[in-house]
Amino acid sequence: MDLAEVPASARPESAPAEPLEAALSIHQETGDVLGQVRALFRLGEDAAHRADLDRAATYLGQCAELAIGIGDHQHAARSLTYLASYSGGIGHHDTAESQFKAASEMAKESGNPVLQANVLQNRAQLLWHRGRIGDAVHLLTEAEQSLTATDEGRALAQVRAALGEALVVAGQWQDGARMLRSVVSDFSDAASASTRARATRALAVLHSRRGLHTEALSAIIRALDDCERHDDVDGVLHCRMALGNIHARAGRWTEAADQYEQAVRTAADRKDLHVLLSARAQAATCMLRTGHQDEAVALMTKNIPLAEKLGMDSVLTSLHTNLGICQAKAGDHLTAAASFRTALQISERLNDGPLRATCLLNLARAEKALHASEAARSCARQAFMLHQALGNWPEAGETLVFLGALHQETDPDGTLPSPEELVGGSPVDQLILESLRARALRDGREGDAAVPSAALPRLRRVQISDTVQQALAAFDLESLMLRYATSRQYCTVCNLIIDESGEAELLYLCHPDVQHPMLRLAHSHCHLSDVIELAGPAPDRSPDRFDAECILFGGDRAGIVLDCHGGWGALDDSRRIEDVALRLFLESGFTDLRTLHTDNGGKPLDLRDLPSVSDRDLQARLVDNRITLSSPYGDLVGGCHSTSSLIGTSVPTMAR
């Protein structure tokens, strides 16, 4: 068994060609059932890793039978979990459910919460592949709750990454984003590299679905690089699928087709039928968009029976939808409507709100082309209500535009109704109307845009309307824009990140109970730059947060690297917006290492040559892992967290 861990080239000449097989044979000859269980499990794992799925199922089936017989609940549960996923992957869903039930019972008998969560996660994954995303969210939520009270941080992060991704797919994108950010947060070190890559990939998918193509591309490239660096083959496969989808949503069909082609090859090698079928379905969409309609129809038609056989209903919905688009493009709107109805029926059976909303709008377009105006209006209104409930403001706005065009077609001489009248009398979220306004004015906006200096690399471009510029006339806009162009920022409307090289809008929020200016950024398609009057309770001010770690420079010289979140404003009636926390530290005797690096011509710094600071001016105290920094002005930082226990009484330098 130990010899199997040694590379074949480093084994002695007398070693058997297959050490695990030899070990299994010895255990069988000696009647050592526990040894057989362990050897069979290792053989099954190795076969699964090589994507030899049938052989893996054979070994793990034998392992499960023996493990149950001797009460080895852990090996039994893990083997049965694999077998259930295997059965479900080839379309034997009743068998899979029976095996998952047995695996769950074994996991509970073991008393291992990580094992129990693993069973739930694998069952959720299979249901997800079948399109039952709501059931998958339920199981993953149960797994997440069961691990929250334990010390199993790595397993918890893994489940949260899966749950966050599932929430995004289910349309609960705000909750999903919060869950995913908790996994990739700089303050979370529990997640493994593959888990962080999965969470980053899921965030990229979310950004893409929200139309944030720059943010999506930045995140997915980072996730793909991480997976390739850690030889995570499955991670690379799913990243390529996600990258293909991101390119497709941005209209880059050639680039998307290339990613799908690579995904098809890898999925075939890995015998991952779900990804293989999904990649083929998406590749057909690329064929359609690049003018190869006949090939697209042939590929979709070929894949529909396989999707039905495997029970992959979400993929089946996509295939019928894309087939309908092909038929509509060819002018066969009657057949297209039938394809869209089939897709709608499947989405309703799955209780998949986002998918259903898409199917309804597609059917509305087909009904409009067939001059069935009332049917088209009914479908579009249902689609609008779903998109509005899900917070899909751009999609809801697109549906509102469709309803307006439909009304004008049926009553060309009439007055255009209000948005509320178009959707049947229901209230319309203001964010939908703002999304439409941003879409209409994005290319022809009025007023000048304040753009940061091009001398700094990768700067975010921040647009400021005339109204906001007038409201900020008392401040130095150049220093203000430098802060917003170079810092991590989230959209105040959708709360998703704004890429460092992307575009943003500056919002000036006003509230009668808040005297200081409240400035926030928003994505360009979420809200245009404007002065916004707030009602209700005053917003809470974001608290300043300090995180520190200490470094030794040599001898008795110590320094501190301090990360401060917050602390921006104007001092001494100045118009200039600056980092007031950094200024306070510099006035107290700290050295800004960024300035030194600039002055040193790019040569390596010898930190021991930095000027000393009198112990009377600055003091540092370390209690456990909490640092307190004091100066004649009082405590500069009180009890912030330190990642290191190295500290001296002289603290001469600081990097921000």
SVG drawing of the C-alpha trace seen along z (x, -y; Angstrom):
<svg xmlns="http://www.w3.org/2000/svg" viewBox="-55 -76 76 93">
<polyline fill="none" stroke="black" stroke-width="0.4" points="0.0,0.0 2.9,-2.4 4.7,-1.4 1.8,-2.7 2.6,-6.2 6.2,-6.0 6.6,-7.0 7.1,-3.9 10.6,-5.1 11.7,-5.2 10.4,-1.7 12.8,1.2 13.1,3.7 11.4,6.4 8.3,4.2 5.0,5.5 3.8,3.6 0.5,2.8 1.2,2.5 -2.5,1.8 -3.6,4.9 -0.9,6.9 -1.9,5.5 -5.6,6.5 -4.5,10.0 -2.5,10.4 -5.5,9.1 -7.8,11.5 -5.4,14.5 -5.1,13.7 -8.8,12.9 -8.1,9.4 -11.5,7.7 -10.5,4.3 -7.4,4.4 -9.5,5.3 -11.8,2.3 -8.8,-0.1 -7.2,1.4 -10.4,1.4 -11.1,-2.2 -7.7,-3.3 -8.0,-1.4 -11.4,-3.1 -10.1,-6.5 -7.1,-6.1 -9.4,-4.9 -11.8,-7.8 -8.8,-10.2 -7.8,-8.7 -11.5,-9.1 -11.8,-5.3 -15.3,-5.6 -16.5,-2.0 -13.5,-0.4 -13.8,-2.9 -17.5,-2.0 -16.6,1.7 -13.9,1.3 -16.0,-1.0 -19.1,1.2 -17.0,4.1 -15.6,1.7 -19.1,0.5 -20.4,4.1 -17.5,5.2 -17.4,2.0 -21.1,2.2 -20.5,5.8 -17.8,4.9 -19.4,1.6 -16.8,-0.6 -19.2,-3.5 -16.8,-6.0 -15.5,-3.9 -19.1,-2.7 -20.4,-6.2 -17.7,-7.6 -17.9,-4.6 -21.7,-4.8 -21.5,-8.5 -19.3,-7.9 -21.6,-5.1 -24.6,-7.4 -23.0,-10.1 -21.9,-7.6 -25.4,-6.1 -27.0,-9.5 -24.4,-10.6 -25.5,-7.8 -29.2,-8.5 -30.0,-5.8 -31.6,-8.3 -33.7,-5.9 -30.6,-3.8 -28.7,-7.0 -31.3,-8.2 -31.3,-4.8 -27.5,-4.8 -27.5,-8.4 -30.0,-7.4 -27.7,-4.5 -24.6,-6.8 -26.5,-9.3 -27.3,-6.6 -23.7,-5.4 -22.4,-9.0 -24.7,-9.6 -23.6,-6.4 -20.0,-7.6 -20.7,-10.8 -18.5,-12.7 -20.1,-16.1 -17.7,-16.6 -18.7,-13.2 -22.4,-14.0 -21.9,-17.3 -20.0,-15.6 -22.9,-13.3 -25.4,-16.2 -23.1,-18.2 -22.7,-15.4 -26.5,-14.7 -27.1,-18.4 -24.6,-18.4 -26.6,-15.6 -29.9,-17.4 -28.3,-20.6 -27.3,-18.7 -30.8,-17.6 -32.0,-21.1 -33.5,-20.9 -31.6,-23.9 -34.1,-24.7 -33.6,-21.2 -29.8,-21.6 -29.9,-24.9 -32.0,-23.3 -29.4,-20.4 -26.4,-22.7 -28.0,-25.0 -28.5,-22.0 -24.8,-21.1 -23.6,-24.6 -25.7,-24.9 -24.4,-21.5 -20.8,-22.7 -21.2,-26.2 -20.9,-25.1 -17.8,-22.9 -14.1,-23.7 -14.1,-22.3 -13.2,-25.6 -11.9,-24.0 -15.0,-21.8 -17.3,-24.8 -15.6,-27.0 -16.0,-24.2 -19.8,-23.9 -20.2,-27.7 -18.6,-28.0 -21.0,-25.4 -24.0,-27.0 -23.1,-30.5 -22.8,-29.3 -26.2,-27.4 -27.9,-30.6 -26.6,-32.6 -28.0,-30.0 -31.3,-29.9 -31.7,-33.7 -30.9,-34.6 -27.8,-36.4 -27.5,-38.9 -27.3,-36.1 -25.0,-34.1 -22.7,-37.0 -22.4,-37.5 -21.7,-33.8 -19.0,-33.7 -17.3,-36.8 -17.0,-35.2 -15.0,-32.4 -12.6,-34.6 -12.3,-37.3 -8.8,-38.4 -9.7,-37.8 -10.6,-34.1 -7.7,-31.6 -9.7,-28.4 -10.5,-27.8 -8.2,-25.7 -6.9,-26.9 -9.4,-24.9 -12.3,-26.2 -11.3,-29.8 -11.0,-29.3 -14.5,-27.8 -15.9,-30.8 -14.0,-33.2 -15.4,-31.4 -18.9,-31.6 -18.5,-35.3 -17.3,-35.7 -20.5,-33.9 -22.6,-36.3 -20.8,-39.3 -21.4,-38.0 -25.1,-37.4 -25.4,-41.0 -23.8,-42.4 -20.4,-43.2 -18.2,-41.8 -15.0,-43.5 -15.4,-42.2 -16.4,-38.8 -13.4,-38.4 -11.0,-39.6 -12.4,-37.1 -12.5,-34.1 -8.9,-34.5 -7.8,-34.7 -9.7,-31.5 -8.4,-29.7 -4.8,-30.6 -5.2,-29.3 -6.6,-26.0 -3.9,-25.5 -1.2,-26.4 -2.5,-23.8 -3.1,-21.1 -6.9,-21.1 -8.1,-19.4 -11.8,-19.5 -11.4,-23.1 -9.9,-24.0 -12.7,-22.2 -15.4,-24.2 -13.5,-27.5 -13.3,-27.0 -17.0,-26.4 -17.6,-29.6 -15.1,-31.5 -17.0,-30.3 -20.3,-31.5 -18.8,-34.9 -17.5,-35.4 -20.9,-34.3 -22.8,-36.8 -20.5,-39.6 -21.1,-38.6 -17.5,-37.2 -18.7,-34.1 -15.4,-32.9 -13.7,-33.1 -16.6,-31.4 -16.5,-28.5 -12.8,-28.0 -13.4,-27.6 -16.4,-25.2 -14.2,-23.1 -11.5,-22.7 -14.2,-21.9 -15.7,-19.2 -12.3,-17.5 -11.5,-17.6 -15.1,-16.5 -14.9,-13.5 -11.5,-12.5 -13.0,-12.9 -16.2,-11.1 -18.1,-14.1 -21.4,-13.7 -23.0,-16.8 -20.3,-19.2 -19.9,-17.4 -23.6,-17.9 -23.6,-21.5 -20.6,-22.4 -22.1,-20.9 -25.4,-22.8 -23.4,-26.1 -21.3,-25.3 -24.4,-25.0 -25.4,-28.5 -22.1,-29.8 -22.7,-28.1 -26.1,-29.8 -24.6,-33.2 -21.8,-32.9 -24.1,-32.0 -23.9,-28.2 -27.6,-27.6 -27.9,-24.2 -25.0,-22.8 -26.4,-24.4 -29.9,-22.8 -28.3,-19.4 -26.2,-19.5 -29.1,-20.5 -31.4,-17.9 -28.7,-15.2 -28.2,-16.2 -31.9,-16.5 -32.5,-12.6 -29.3,-12.2 -30.3,-15.0 -33.7,-13.4 -32.1,-10.0 -29.7,-11.4 -32.5,-13.5 -30.5,-16.8 -33.6,-19.0 -31.8,-22.3 -29.7,-21.5 -32.8,-20.1 -34.5,-23.5 -31.5,-25.3 -31.5,-23.1 -35.2,-23.6 -34.8,-27.3 -31.9,-27.6 -33.7,-25.4 -36.6,-27.8 -34.3,-30.7 -32.9,-29.0 -36.5,-28.3 -37.5,-31.9 -34.5,-33.2 -35.5,-31.1 -39.0,-32.6 -40.8,-29.5 -42.4,-31.2 -45.1,-28.6 -42.5,-25.8 -40.4,-28.2 -43.4,-28.9 -43.8,-25.2 -40.1,-24.8 -40.4,-27.7 -43.5,-26.2 -41.7,-22.9 -38.8,-24.8 -41.3,-26.7 -43.0,-23.5 -39.7,-22.0 -38.7,-25.2 -42.1,-25.2 -41.6,-21.5 -38.2,-22.4 -39.6,-25.5 -36.6,-27.5 -37.6,-31.2 -34.8,-32.7 -35.1,-30.0 -38.9,-30.4 -38.6,-34.2 -36.3,-33.7 -38.6,-31.1 -41.7,-33.4 -40.0,-36.4 -38.9,-34.1 -42.4,-32.8 -43.8,-36.3 -41.6,-37.3 -42.8,-34.3 -46.5,-35.1 -45.9,-38.7 -44.4,-37.5 -47.6,-35.3 -49.7,-38.4 -51.1,-36.9 -50.9,-40.1 -52.8,-39.2 -50.8,-35.9 -47.6,-37.9 -48.6,-40.5 -49.6,-37.9 -46.3,-36.0 -44.2,-39.3 -46.0,-40.5 -45.3,-37.2 -41.7,-37.5 -41.5,-41.1 -42.9,-40.2 -40.4,-37.3 -37.4,-39.4 -38.5,-42.2 -38.9,-39.8 -35.5,-38.4 -33.8,-41.8 -32.9,-41.3 -33.3,-45.0 -31.8,-45.0 -33.9,-42.0 -37.0,-43.5 -36.2,-46.8 -35.8,-44.8 -39.2,-43.2 -40.7,-46.7 -39.4,-47.9 -40.9,-44.9 -44.3,-45.6 -44.0,-49.2 -43.3,-48.1 -46.1,-45.6 -48.6,-48.3 -47.4,-50.7 -47.9,-47.9 -51.4,-47.2 -52.4,-50.8 -50.1,-53.0 -52.2,-56.1 -52.7,-55.8 -50.8,-57.4 -48.0,-55.3 -49.2,-54.0 -47.2,-54.5 -44.8,-51.7 -47.3,-50.5 -50.0,-50.3 -47.8,-48.4 -47.2,-45.6 -50.9,-45.4 -51.1,-47.9 -48.4,-46.5 -45.7,-48.9 -42.5,-49.1 -39.2,-49.2 -37.4,-52.5 -34.1,-50.6 -35.6,-49.1 -36.4,-52.6 -32.9,-53.8 -31.4,-50.8 -33.4,-51.8 -32.3,-55.4 -28.6,-54.4 -29.0,-52.1 -30.5,-54.9 -28.0,-57.6 -24.8,-55.7 -23.5,-56.6 -24.9,-60.1 -24.7,-61.3 -25.0,-65.0 -22.2,-66.8 -18.5,-66.2 -16.9,-63.2 -14.1,-63.5 -11.4,-60.9 -8.4,-60.2 -4.9,-60.8 -3.7,-58.3 -0.3,-58.3 -1.4,-55.8 -1.9,-52.3 -5.2,-50.4 -7.3,-53.3 -11.0,-53.0 -12.9,-55.6 -15.4,-57.5 -18.1,-59.5 -19.4,-62.6 -22.6,-64.4 -22.9,-68.2 -25.3,-68.0 -22.8,-66.1 -19.9,-68.4 -21.9,-71.4 -22.7,-69.7 -19.0,-69.0 -17.8,-72.5 -16.2,-73.0 -13.9,-69.9 -10.8,-69.1 -12.2,-66.6 -8.8,-65.5 -7.8,-64.1 -11.3,-62.7 -11.1,-60.8 -7.7,-59.4 -9.2,-57.7 -12.1,-56.3 -9.9,-55.3 -7.4,-53.2 -9.3,-51.6 -11.5,-48.5 -15.0,-49.7 -18.4,-48.0 -21.6,-49.2 -23.9,-50.8 -26.9,-49.6 -26.1,-45.9 -23.3,-45.5 -21.0,-43.7 -17.4,-44.7 -16.4,-47.4 -13.4,-46.3 -10.2,-48.4 -10.1,-49.1 -13.8,-49.3 -16.3,-52.3 -18.3,-53.7 -20.7,-56.5 -20.3,-58.8 -23.4,-59.1 -23.9,-61.9 -26.3,-60.6 -28.0,-63.2 -29.9,-62.6 -31.3,-65.3 -29.7,-63.6 -26.2,-63.3 -24.1,-66.4 -21.0,-65.1 -21.0,-64.2 -21.8,-60.6 -20.2,-59.5 -20.7,-56.1 -19.9,-54.4 -22.3,-52.5 -21.9,-50.5 -22.7,-52.5 -25.6,-50.3 -27.0,-50.2 -27.3,-54.0 -26.0,-57.2 -24.1,-59.8 -26.7,-61.9 -27.6,-63.6 -29.9,-61.3 -32.1,-62.4 -32.5,-59.6 -35.5,-59.1 -36.0,-56.9 -33.3,-56.1 -29.9,-57.5 -27.3,-55.1 -24.7,-53.7 -21.2,-55.0 -18.8,-52.3 -16.5,-51.6 -12.7,-52.1 -10.9,-48.8 -7.2,-48.2 -5.2,-45.0 -1.5,-44.8 1.5,-42.6 5.0,-43.2 8.3,-42.6 11.9,-42.7 14.5,-44.7 17.5,-43.5 18.9,-44.0 16.4,-45.8 14.7,-47.5 11.0,-46.6 8.4,-47.9 4.7,-47.5 2.6,-47.0 -0.8,-48.4 -3.9,-48.0 -6.6,-50.6 -10.1,-50.5 -11.7,-53.9 -10.4,-57.2 -10.7,-59.3 -11.7,-63.0 -10.4,-66.6 -8.3,-68.1 -7.9,-71.7 -10.6,-73.1 -8.7,-71.8 -10.5,-71.2 -8.2,-68.2 -9.6,-64.7 -6.9,-62.5 -6.1,-59.5 -6.3,-61.2 -5.2,-58.0 -2.1,-57.8 -1.4,-61.5 -1.7,-61.2 0.8,-58.3 3.3,-60.2 3.1,-63.3 3.8,-61.0 7.1,-59.8 6.3,-56.9 7.9,-56.6 5.9,-55.9 7.7,-53.0 6.1,-53.8 7.8,-57.2 11.2,-55.7 10.8,-53.1 10.1,-55.9 13.1,-57.9 15.4,-54.9 15.2,-54.5 13.6,-51.1 16.7,-49.6 16.1,-47.2 15.7,-49.0 17.9,-48.3 15.3,-48.9 18.0,-49.1 19.0,-52.4 15.7,-54.1 15.9,-57.0 15.2,-56.0 12.3,-57.2 12.5,-58.2 10.9,-55.7 9.3,-58.8 7.4,-59.6 6.0,-56.2 5.3,-53.1 4.0,-49.7 2.5,-47.2 1.7,-43.6 -0.7,-41.6 -1.4,-38.1 -2.0,-39.0 -3.4,-42.5 -1.2,-45.5 -1.6,-49.0 0.3,-51.9 0.6,-55.1 2.1,-58.6 2.0,-61.9 -1.4,-62.4 -2.8,-59.3 -3.4,-55.8 -3.0,-55.7 -4.3,-52.2 -6.0,-50.5 -5.8,-46.7 -5.8,-45.7 -5.2,-42.2 -1.7,-41.1 -0.7,-38.1 2.8,-38.0 4.3,-38.1 7.4,-40.0 7.4,-43.5 9.9,-46.1 9.6,-49.3 10.8,-51.4 8.4,-51.4 9.9,-53.5 8.2,-52.5 4.8,-51.9 3.5,-50.6 -0.1,-51.2"/>
</svg>
